[in-house]
Amino acid sequence: MPGKGCGKGGHRRHTPITSEKQRGLMGADYARAKRGQSTRTGMSKAELKRHLEEAGGKDLPKKAKKKRAR
C-alpha cells in the first residue's frame, strides 16, 4: 500500500485486487476477519474492507492475466 500515489493525499486509488476471483478471495478473508478468525492474507479487517470498496466499482476480468517474463 505505501508508495507514490497511495495512501493519504495520493492522487489515485490503489488496490491489489485485479480479478473477480481475487475479489472473492479477499471477500472471504474479510468475512473471516469479521468473525474474529485469522486471515489468510495477513491483512487487517480495515485494510481488506478498504481494498474491497476500491475494487467495487471496477470492471474486473474473471481471471488475472499472467505477467510476462522480461
ABEGO torsion letter per residue (X at the ends): XBEBGBEBGBABBBBABABAAAAAAAAAAAAAAAAGBBBAAGBBAAAAAAAAAAAAABBBBABBBBBBBX
